[in-house]
Amino acid sequence: MLLHENTRYIPHQRGAIDNSLGGVVLTGDNAETRAFKLRTEAGFTGTMLIDSAPYKSYTATEDEPFLLPHDQMFPSLDDSLSFQKAGGASAALTPTGYIPPAASKILKAVIREARRIERADTVVTLPVDVTWLSNERVDQLIAACTRIKQPKALIMVGQFDPLEHLKVNPANLRRVITEVENMMLLRTDLAALDAMAQGALCAGIGVSSTVRHCVAPGERAAVSGGGGPQYPSVLMPDLMCFTGAQALSNRYANAESARCICDVCDGRGLDRFLKADGETRVEAEDHNVLTWSAWVGEMACFEAGPERKAWWQAKCAAALARYPLENERIGLSAGRAGFKPPSPLEAWATLPAS
């Protein structure tokens, strides 16, 4: 399990990362340089990927599905991949552009170029619009992934949580993960744990909402609640959901806050993150990483396959059952500003375990 993080906060190694079970994905400006410093100066030894994220600004075309460097006279995909490896990446990600809805010819172009790659250290990135998970398109996506011999890194592009766009999305994403060998899921949230439980090669959870989700080139990410200060999102251990600090402060205004026993929180309440400063942001992020890292450790105790899937389903079902209890404790209801379970969590708790 990898932590997806913007390079402006690197090089440093978060103590919350367990190198034996995971690593990092670095994205942002000068990612290769920052990755090299993390390897050489900070002594990071875990798994590392470098995501230049061309899909944020570039839409793939039939002629150029990959975005190659513009500062070279004769840019090549091989050079782009080699730069990542030279920066310390464990494997190189193809610089694939955004693949729009129903863009079958563009997806075929990605397949064509991927099949020309002869390197054994490459992961083919597939930043697809979330509509590719619809019942009408998912079979085509699965067939395309199957034709790519290298490991594949799927990135779902859409406003807010892409898995909430359609009710079928969580189940169809599972189909992609389970029916195609060597699938990865990057730039996501707790869907990464569902992917790992279903047998994904690896997955990456964004350290903040800007790295957990991605919108199509030319779009501005919609923000719930309007403008104003940007407060951290906090992972609720018992409810298994990310909740904004402002919402937590409001919900616990007249009741004792839920508490956390991770090394960062040490029994303190989760309503304390209503600050927009960098120190609070880092503390909230470390709490989040420690929380889901503990779940990764639990998952590793179960054998891959039916046993691990059953554990994950039971864990999600237990979290789902706590929502009405927590709302009752604080005197709210899901329909009256209380906690409402995310639809993906409901799906993970109720879909067949195998």
TORKOL-4160 file (C-alpha; in steps of 0.2 Angstrom, whole numbers, padded with zeros to 4 digits, m for minus):
354
<pt num="1" X="0000" Y="0000" Z="0000"/>
<pt num="2" X="0008" Y="0016" Z="m0006"/>
<pt num="3" X="0006" Y="0034" Z="0001"/>
<pt num="4" X="0002" Y="0046" Z="m0014"/>
<pt num="5" X="0010" Y="0063" Z="m0009"/>
<pt num="6" X="0014" Y="0080" Z="m0017"/>
<pt num="7" X="0033" Y="0083" Z="m0018"/>
<pt num="8" X="0032" Y="0100" Z="m0011"/>
<pt num="9" X="0032" Y="0092" Z="0006"/>
<pt num="10" X="0047" Y="0080" Z="0002"/>
<pt num="11" X="0061" Y="0076" Z="0005"/>
<pt num="12" X="0057" Y="0069" Z="0022"/>
<pt num="13" X="0051" Y="0052" Z="0027"/>
<pt num="14" X="0035" Y="0051" Z="0036"/>
<pt num="15" X="0037" Y="0040" Z="0052"/>
<pt num="16" X="0019" Y="0034" Z="0049"/>
<pt num="17" X="0024" Y="0024" Z="0033"/>
<pt num="18" X="0028" Y="0005" Z="0036"/>
<pt num="19" X="0042" Y="0002" Z="0023"/>
<pt num="20" X="0039" Y="m0017" Z="0024"/>
<pt num="21" X="0021" Y="m0016" Z="0019"/>
<pt num="22" X="0021" Y="m0001" Z="0007"/>
<pt num="23" X="0030" Y="0015" Z="0001"/>
<pt num="24" X="0026" Y="0031" Z="m0008"/>
<pt num="25" X="0020" Y="0039" Z="m0025"/>
<pt num="26" X="0028" Y="0056" Z="m0028"/>
<pt num="27" X="0019" Y="0068" Z="m0039"/>
<pt num="28" X="0020" Y="0087" Z="m0043"/>
<pt num="29" X="0034" Y="0098" Z="m0049"/>
<pt num="30" X="0052" Y="0091" Z="m0050"/>
<pt num="31" X="0046" Y="0074" Z="m0044"/>
<pt num="32" X="0061" Y="0065" Z="m0051"/>
<pt num="33" X="0073" Y="0077" Z="m0042"/>
<pt num="34" X="0063" Y="0076" Z="m0026"/>
<pt num="35" X="0063" Y="0057" Z="m0027"/>
<pt num="36" X="0082" Y="0056" Z="m0029"/>
<pt num="37" X="0084" Y="0067" Z="m0013"/>
<pt num="38" X="0072" Y="0056" Z="m0004"/>
<pt num="39" X="0082" Y="0041" Z="m0009"/>
<pt num="40" X="0100" Y="0048" Z="m0006"/>
<pt num="41" X="0098" Y="0062" Z="0007"/>
<pt num="42" X="0083" Y="0055" Z="0018"/>
<pt num="43" X="0088" Y="0037" Z="0015"/>
<pt num="44" X="0071" Y="0031" Z="0010"/>
<pt num="45" X="0072" Y="0012" Z="0006"/>
<pt num="46" X="0054" Y="0008" Z="0002"/>
<pt num="47" X="0044" Y="0006" Z="m0014"/>
<pt num="48" X="0044" Y="0022" Z="m0023"/>
<pt num="49" X="0034" Y="0027" Z="m0039"/>
<pt num="50" X="0035" Y="0044" Z="m0048"/>
<pt num="51" X="0019" Y="0051" Z="m0055"/>
<pt num="52" X="0021" Y="0066" Z="m0066"/>
<pt num="53" X="0002" Y="0067" Z="m0068"/>
<pt num="54" X="0001" Y="0072" Z="m0086"/>
<pt num="55" X="m0017" Y="0067" Z="m0086"/>
<pt num="56" X="m0021" Y="0083" Z="m0075"/>
<pt num="57" X="m0017" Y="0095" Z="m0090"/>
<pt num="58" X="m0016" Y="0084" Z="m0105"/>
<pt num="59" X="m0029" Y="0074" Z="m0114"/>
<pt num="60" X="m0023" Y="0059" Z="m0123"/>
<pt num="61" X="m0025" Y="0058" Z="m0142"/>
<pt num="62" X="m0025" Y="0044" Z="m0155"/>
<pt num="63" X="m0008" Y="0050" Z="m0161"/>
<pt num="64" X="0000" Y="0054" Z="m0144"/>
<pt num="65" X="m0007" Y="0045" Z="m0130"/>
<pt num="66" X="0008" Y="0048" Z="m0120"/>
<pt num="67" X="0014" Y="0066" Z="m0115"/>
<pt num="68" X="0033" Y="0067" Z="m0119"/>
<pt num="69" X="0045" Y="0080" Z="m0113"/>
<pt num="70" X="0045" Y="0096" Z="m0124"/>
<pt num="71" X="0062" Y="0102" Z="m0119"/>
<pt num="72" X="0071" Y="0088" Z="m0129"/>
<pt num="73" X="0074" Y="0089" Z="m0148"/>
<pt num="74" X="0069" Y="0070" Z="m0150"/>
<pt num="75" X="0059" Y="0066" Z="m0135"/>
<pt num="76" X="0055" Y="0047" Z="m0132"/>
<pt num="77" X="0045" Y="0037" Z="m0121"/>
<pt num="78" X="0061" Y="0027" Z="m0116"/>
<pt num="79" X="0069" Y="0043" Z="m0110"/>
<pt num="80" X="0054" Y="0047" Z="m0099"/>
<pt num="81" X="0054" Y="0030" Z="m0091"/>
<pt num="82" X="0073" Y="0031" Z="m0088"/>
<pt num="83" X="0072" Y="0048" Z="m0080"/>
<pt num="84" X="0060" Y="0040" Z="m0067"/>
<pt num="85" X="0072" Y="0025" Z="m0064"/>
<pt num="86" X="0087" Y="0037" Z="m0062"/>
<pt num="87" X="0077" Y="0047" Z="m0049"/>
<pt num="88" X="0075" Y="0031" Z="m0038"/>
<pt num="89" X="0058" Y="0024" Z="m0044"/>
<pt num="90" X="0056" Y="0006" Z="m0041"/>
<pt num="91" X="0046" Y="0005" Z="m0058"/>
<pt num="92" X="0042" Y="0018" Z="m0071"/>
<pt num="93" X="0024" Y="0025" Z="m0075"/>
<pt num="94" X="0020" Y="0029" Z="m0092"/>
<pt num="95" X="0015" Y="0047" Z="m0095"/>
<pt num="96" X="m0002" Y="0043" Z="m0101"/>
<pt num="97" X="m0014" Y="0057" Z="m0104"/>
<pt num="98" X="m0032" Y="0058" Z="m0098"/>
<pt num="99" X="m0043" Y="0045" Z="m0107"/>
<pt num="100" X="m0061" Y="0054" Z="m0110"/>
<pt num="101" X="m0078" Y="0045" Z="m0109"/>
<pt num="102" X="m0081" Y="0033" Z="m0123"/>
<pt num="103" X="m0064" Y="0037" Z="m0131"/>
<pt num="104" X="m0062" Y="0019" Z="m0138"/>
<pt num="105" X="m0049" Y="0024" Z="m0151"/>
<pt num="106" X="m0038" Y="0033" Z="m0138"/>
<pt num="107" X="m0039" Y="0018" Z="m0127"/>
<pt num="108" X="m0033" Y="0007" Z="m0141"/>
<pt num="109" X="m0019" Y="0019" Z="m0145"/>
<pt num="110" X="m0013" Y="0017" Z="m0127"/>
<pt num="111" X="m0014" Y="m0002" Z="m0129"/>
<pt num="112" X="m0004" Y="0000" Z="m0146"/>
<pt num="113" X="0010" Y="0010" Z="m0138"/>
<pt num="114" X="0011" Y="m0001" Z="m0122"/>
<pt num="115" X="0013" Y="m0016" Z="m0133"/>
<pt num="116" X="0028" Y="m0009" Z="m0140"/>
<pt num="117" X="0037" Y="m0006" Z="m0123"/>
<pt num="118" X="0050" Y="m0020" Z="m0121"/>
<pt num="119" X="0056" Y="m0014" Z="m0104"/>
<pt num="120" X="0052" Y="m0025" Z="m0089"/>
<pt num="121" X="0052" Y="m0011" Z="m0076"/>
<pt num="122" X="0036" Y="m0002" Z="m0083"/>
<pt num="123" X="0019" Y="0001" Z="m0077"/>
<pt num="124" X="0006" Y="0007" Z="m0089"/>
<pt num="125" X="m0005" Y="0021" Z="m0082"/>
<pt num="126" X="m0023" Y="0022" Z="m0087"/>
<pt num="127" X="m0031" Y="0038" Z="m0081"/>
<pt num="128" X="m0049" Y="0035" Z="m0087"/>
<pt num="129" X="m0064" Y="0045" Z="m0085"/>
<pt num="130" X="m0075" Y="0037" Z="m0071"/>
<pt num="131" X="m0089" Y="0033" Z="m0084"/>
<pt num="132" X="m0078" Y="0019" Z="m0090"/>
<pt num="133" X="m0084" Y="0009" Z="m0075"/>
<pt num="134" X="m0102" Y="0010" Z="m0081"/>
<pt num="135" X="m0111" Y="m0006" Z="m0086"/>
<pt num="136" X="m0110" Y="0000" Z="m0104"/>
<pt num="137" X="m0091" Y="0002" Z="m0104"/>
<pt num="138" X="m0083" Y="m0009" Z="m0091"/>
<pt num="139" X="m0082" Y="m0024" Z="m0102"/>
<pt num="140" X="m0072" Y="m0014" Z="m0115"/>
<pt num="141" X="m0061" Y="m0007" Z="m0101"/>
<pt num="142" X="m0057" Y="m0025" Z="m0094"/>
<pt num="143" X="m0054" Y="m0031" Z="m0112"/>
<pt num="144" X="m0042" Y="m0017" Z="m0115"/>
<pt num="145" X="m0032" Y="m0020" Z="m0099"/>
<pt num="146" X="m0031" Y="m0038" Z="m0103"/>
<pt num="147" X="m0022" Y="m0034" Z="m0119"/>
<pt num="148" X="m0008" Y="m0025" Z="m0110"/>
<pt num="149" X="0005" Y="m0037" Z="m0104"/>
<pt num="150" X="0013" Y="m0025" Z="m0091"/>
<pt num="151" X="0006" Y="m0021" Z="m0074"/>
<pt num="152" X="m0008" Y="m0008" Z="m0076"/>
<pt num="153" X="m0011" Y="0007" Z="m0064"/>
<pt num="154" X="m0029" Y="0013" Z="m0065"/>
<pt num="155" X="m0033" Y="0031" Z="m0060"/>
<pt num="156" X="m0052" Y="0036" Z="m0059"/>
<pt num="157" X="m0055" Y="0054" Z="m0065"/>
<pt num="158" X="m0070" Y="0063" Z="m0059"/>
<pt num="159" X="m0077" Y="0076" Z="m0047"/>
<pt num="160" X="m0077" Y="0072" Z="m0029"/>
<pt num="161" X="m0077" Y="0053" Z="m0026"/>
<pt num="162" X="m0078" Y="0045" Z="m0043"/>
<pt num="163" X="m0085" Y="0029" Z="m0035"/>
<pt num="164" X="m0101" Y="0038" Z="m0029"/>
<pt num="165" X="m0105" Y="0044" Z="m0047"/>
<pt num="166" X="m0115" Y="0028" Z="m0051"/>
<pt num="167" X="m0121" Y="0014" Z="m0039"/>
<pt num="168" X="m0113" Y="0001" Z="m0050"/>
<pt num="169" X="m0095" Y="0009" Z="m0049"/>
<pt num="170" X="m0089" Y="0000" Z="m0033"/>
<pt num="171" X="m0094" Y="m0017" Z="m0040"/>
<pt num="172" X="m0088" Y="m0014" Z="m0058"/>
<pt num="173" X="m0071" Y="m0008" Z="m0051"/>
<pt num="174" X="m0070" Y="m0024" Z="m0042"/>
<pt num="175" X="m0073" Y="m0033" Z="m0058"/>
<pt num="176" X="m0058" Y="m0024" Z="m0066"/>
<pt num="177" X="m0046" Y="m0028" Z="m0051"/>
<pt num="178" X="m0051" Y="m0047" Z="m0051"/>
<pt num="179" X="m0053" Y="m0051" Z="m0069"/>
<pt num="180" X="m0037" Y="m0043" Z="m0075"/>
<pt num="181" X="m0019" Y="m0049" Z="m0069"/>
<pt num="182" X="m0007" Y="m0036" Z="m0061"/>
<pt num="183" X="m0019" Y="m0022" Z="m0058"/>
<pt num="184" X="m0015" Y="m0007" Z="m0048"/>
<pt num="185" X="m0026" Y="0007" Z="m0041"/>
<pt num="186" X="m0018" Y="0024" Z="m0038"/>
<pt num="187" X="m0024" Y="0042" Z="m0033"/>
<pt num="188" X="m0038" Y="0036" Z="m0023"/>
<pt num="189" X="m0045" Y="0034" Z="m0005"/>
<pt num="190" X="m0051" Y="0019" Z="0005"/>
<pt num="191" X="m0055" Y="0011" Z="m0012"/>
<pt num="192" X="m0037" Y="0006" Z="m0011"/>
<pt num="193" X="m0040" Y="m0006" Z="0003"/>
<pt num="194" X="m0054" Y="m0014" Z="m0006"/>
<pt num="195" X="m0043" Y="m0016" Z="m0021"/>
<pt num="196" X="m0030" Y="m0024" Z="m0011"/>
<pt num="197" X="m0042" Y="m0036" Z="m0003"/>
<pt num="198" X="m0048" Y="m0041" Z="m0020"/>
<pt num="199" X="m0030" Y="m0045" Z="m0026"/>
<pt num="200" X="m0023" Y="m0029" Z="m0033"/>
<pt num="201" X="m0004" Y="m0029" Z="m0036"/>
<pt num="202" X="m0003" Y="m0013" Z="m0026"/>
<pt num="203" X="m0013" Y="0003" Z="m0022"/>
<pt num="204" X="m0010" Y="0021" Z="m0017"/>
<pt num="205" X="m0020" Y="0032" Z="m0005"/>
<pt num="206" X="m0018" Y="0051" Z="m0007"/>
<pt num="207" X="m0012" Y="0060" Z="0008"/>
<pt num="208" X="m0025" Y="0074" Z="0005"/>
<pt num="209" X="m0041" Y="0076" Z="m0005"/>
<pt num="210" X="m0031" Y="0084" Z="m0019"/>
<pt num="211" X="m0021" Y="0068" Z="m0021"/>
<pt num="212" X="m0035" Y="0056" Z="m0018"/>
<pt num="213" X="m0045" Y="0062" Z="m0032"/>
<pt num="214" X="m0042" Y="0070" Z="m0049"/>
<pt num="215" X="m0053" Y="0080" Z="m0062"/>
<pt num="216" X="m0052" Y="0080" Z="m0081"/>
<pt num="217" X="m0040" Y="0093" Z="m0089"/>
<pt num="218" X="m0048" Y="0110" Z="m0090"/>
<pt num="219" X="m0060" Y="0107" Z="m0075"/>
<pt num="220" X="m0059" Y="0115" Z="m0058"/>
<pt num="221" X="m0061" Y="0103" Z="m0044"/>
<pt num="222" X="m0078" Y="0107" Z="m0035"/>
<pt num="223" X="m0076" Y="0110" Z="m0017"/>
<pt num="224" X="m0091" Y="0106" Z="m0005"/>
<pt num="225" X="m0096" Y="0120" Z="0007"/>
<pt num="226" X="m0090" Y="0134" Z="m0004"/>
<pt num="227" X="m0074" Y="0144" Z="m0002"/>
<pt num="228" X="m0065" Y="0150" Z="0014"/>
<pt num="229" X="m0051" Y="0142" Z="0024"/>
<pt num="230" X="m0045" Y="0124" Z="0018"/>
<pt num="231" X="m0046" Y="0113" Z="0033"/>
<pt num="232" X="m0039" Y="0095" Z="0033"/>
<pt num="233" X="m0050" Y="0080" Z="0030"/>
<pt num="234" X="m0049" Y="0067" Z="0045"/>
<pt num="235" X="m0051" Y="0049" Z="0043"/>
<pt num="236" X="m0063" Y="0042" Z="0056"/>
<pt num="237" X="m0057" Y="0025" Z="0063"/>
<pt num="238" X="m0073" Y="0018" Z="0068"/>
<pt num="239" X="m0084" Y="0025" Z="0054"/>
<pt num="240" X="m0071" Y="0022" Z="0040"/>
<pt num="241" X="m0073" Y="0038" Z="0031"/>
<pt num="242" X="m0064" Y="0054" Z="0028"/>
<pt num="243" X="m0073" Y="0069" Z="0035"/>
<pt num="244" X="m0069" Y="0088" Z="0034"/>
<pt num="245" X="m0063" Y="0096" Z="0050"/>
<pt num="246" X="m0077" Y="0109" Z="0049"/>
<pt num="247" X="m0090" Y="0096" Z="0048"/>
<pt num="248" X="m0082" Y="0087" Z="0063"/>
<pt num="249" X="m0082" Y="0103" Z="0073"/>
<pt num="250" X="m0100" Y="0106" Z="0069"/>
<pt num="251" X="m0106" Y="0088" Z="0073"/>
<pt num="252" X="m0097" Y="0088" Z="0090"/>
<pt num="253" X="m0101" Y="0105" Z="0095"/>
<pt num="254" X="m0113" Y="0099" Z="0109"/>
<pt num="255" X="m0106" Y="0082" Z="0112"/>
<pt num="256" X="m0090" Y="0073" Z="0116"/>
<pt num="257" X="m0080" Y="0070" Z="0101"/>
<pt num="258" X="m0075" Y="0053" Z="0094"/>
<pt num="259" X="m0057" Y="0050" Z="0100"/>
<pt num="260" X="m0042" Y="0041" Z="0092"/>
<pt num="261" X="m0028" Y="0030" Z="0100"/>
<pt num="262" X="m0015" Y="0031" Z="0086"/>
<pt num="263" X="0002" Y="0038" Z="0091"/>
<pt num="264" X="m0002" Y="0055" Z="0084"/>
<pt num="265" X="m0019" Y="0057" Z="0093"/>
<pt num="266" X="m0015" Y="0048" Z="0109"/>
<pt num="267" X="m0033" Y="0047" Z="0115"/>
<pt num="268" X="m0037" Y="0065" Z="0110"/>
<pt num="269" X="m0053" Y="0070" Z="0101"/>
<pt num="270" X="m0054" Y="0071" Z="0082"/>
<pt num="271" X="m0063" Y="0088" Z="0082"/>
<pt num="272" X="m0046" Y="0097" Z="0086"/>
<pt num="273" X="m0041" Y="0099" Z="0067"/>
<pt num="274" X="m0051" Y="0115" Z="0064"/>
<pt num="275" X="m0035" Y="0125" Z="0059"/>
<pt num="276" X="m0028" Y="0130" Z="0042"/>
<pt num="277" X="m0010" Y="0130" Z="0047"/>
<pt num="278" X="0003" Y="0118" Z="0040"/>
<pt num="279" X="0007" Y="0110" Z="0057"/>
<pt num="280" X="m0011" Y="0105" Z="0059"/>
<pt num="281" X="m0012" Y="0099" Z="0041"/>
<pt num="282" X="0003" Y="0087" Z="0044"/>
<pt num="283" X="m0004" Y="0081" Z="0060"/>
<pt num="284" X="m0020" Y="0077" Z="0052"/>
<pt num="285" X="m0012" Y="0068" Z="0038"/>
<pt num="286" X="m0001" Y="0058" Z="0049"/>
<pt num="287" X="m0016" Y="0052" Z="0059"/>
<pt num="288" X="m0024" Y="0047" Z="0043"/>
<pt num="289" X="m0009" Y="0037" Z="0037"/>
<pt num="290" X="m0007" Y="0029" Z="0054"/>
<pt num="291" X="m0025" Y="0024" Z="0054"/>
<pt num="292" X="m0026" Y="0016" Z="0037"/>
<pt num="293" X="m0008" Y="0008" Z="0039"/>
<pt num="294" X="m0015" Y="m0001" Z="0054"/>
<pt num="295" X="m0029" Y="m0008" Z="0043"/>
<pt num="296" X="m0016" Y="m0014" Z="0030"/>
<pt num="297" X="m0006" Y="m0023" Z="0044"/>
<pt num="298" X="m0023" Y="m0031" Z="0049"/>
<pt num="299" X="m0026" Y="m0036" Z="0031"/>
<pt num="300" X="m0008" Y="m0044" Z="0030"/>
<pt num="301" X="m0013" Y="m0056" Z="0043"/>
<pt num="302" X="m0026" Y="m0064" Z="0032"/>
<pt num="303" X="m0021" Y="m0075" Z="0018"/>
<pt num="304" X="m0025" Y="m0068" Z="0001"/>
<pt num="305" X="m0041" Y="m0074" Z="m0007"/>
<pt num="306" X="m0058" Y="m0078" Z="0002"/>
<pt num="307" X="m0051" Y="m0076" Z="0019"/>
<pt num="308" X="m0045" Y="m0058" Z="0016"/>
<pt num="309" X="m0060" Y="m0054" Z="0007"/>
<pt num="310" X="m0071" Y="m0060" Z="0021"/>
<pt num="311" X="m0061" Y="m0050" Z="0034"/>
<pt num="312" X="m0063" Y="m0034" Z="0023"/>
<pt num="313" X="m0082" Y="m0036" Z="0021"/>
<pt num="314" X="m0084" Y="m0039" Z="0040"/>
<pt num="315" X="m0074" Y="m0024" Z="0044"/>
<pt num="316" X="m0084" Y="m0013" Z="0032"/>
<pt num="317" X="m0100" Y="m0020" Z="0039"/>
<pt num="318" X="m0095" Y="m0016" Z="0057"/>
<pt num="319" X="m0091" Y="0002" Z="0052"/>
<pt num="320" X="m0108" Y="0003" Z="0043"/>
<pt num="321" X="m0117" Y="m0003" Z="0059"/>
<pt num="322" X="m0109" Y="0011" Z="0069"/>
<pt num="323" X="m0116" Y="0026" Z="0060"/>
<pt num="324" X="m0133" Y="0026" Z="0068"/>
<pt num="325" X="m0125" Y="0022" Z="0085"/>
<pt num="326" X="m0114" Y="0037" Z="0083"/>
<pt num="327" X="m0128" Y="0049" Z="0077"/>
<pt num="328" X="m0138" Y="0043" Z="0092"/>
<pt num="329" X="m0124" Y="0047" Z="0104"/>
<pt num="330" X="m0122" Y="0064" Z="0098"/>
<pt num="331" X="m0140" Y="0068" Z="0096"/>
<pt num="332" X="m0141" Y="0069" Z="0077"/>
<pt num="333" X="m0148" Y="0059" Z="0063"/>
<pt num="334" X="m0141" Y="0055" Z="0045"/>
<pt num="335" X="m0154" Y="0066" Z="0038"/>
<pt num="336" X="m0151" Y="0081" Z="0050"/>
<pt num="337" X="m0132" Y="0085" Z="0048"/>
<pt num="338" X="m0127" Y="0068" Z="0056"/>
<pt num="339" X="m0114" Y="0056" Z="0049"/>
<pt num="340" X="m0120" Y="0047" Z="0033"/>
<pt num="341" X="m0111" Y="0032" Z="0027"/>
<pt num="342" X="m0102" Y="0034" Z="0010"/>
<pt num="343" X="m0110" Y="0024" Z="m0004"/>
<pt num="344" X="m0094" Y="0014" Z="m0008"/>
<pt num="345" X="m0093" Y="0009" Z="0011"/>
<pt num="346" X="m0111" Y="0002" Z="0009"/>
<pt num="347" X="m0106" Y="m0007" Z="m0006"/>
<pt num="348" X="m0090" Y="m0015" Z="0001"/>
<pt num="349" X="m0101" Y="m0021" Z="0016"/>
<pt num="350" X="m0114" Y="m0029" Z="0006"/>
<pt num="351" X="m0107" Y="m0035" Z="m0010"/>
<pt num="352" X="m0103" Y="m0054" Z="m0010"/>
<pt num="353" X="m0086" Y="m0057" Z="m0002"/>
<pt num="354" X="m0081" Y="m0068" Z="m0017"/>
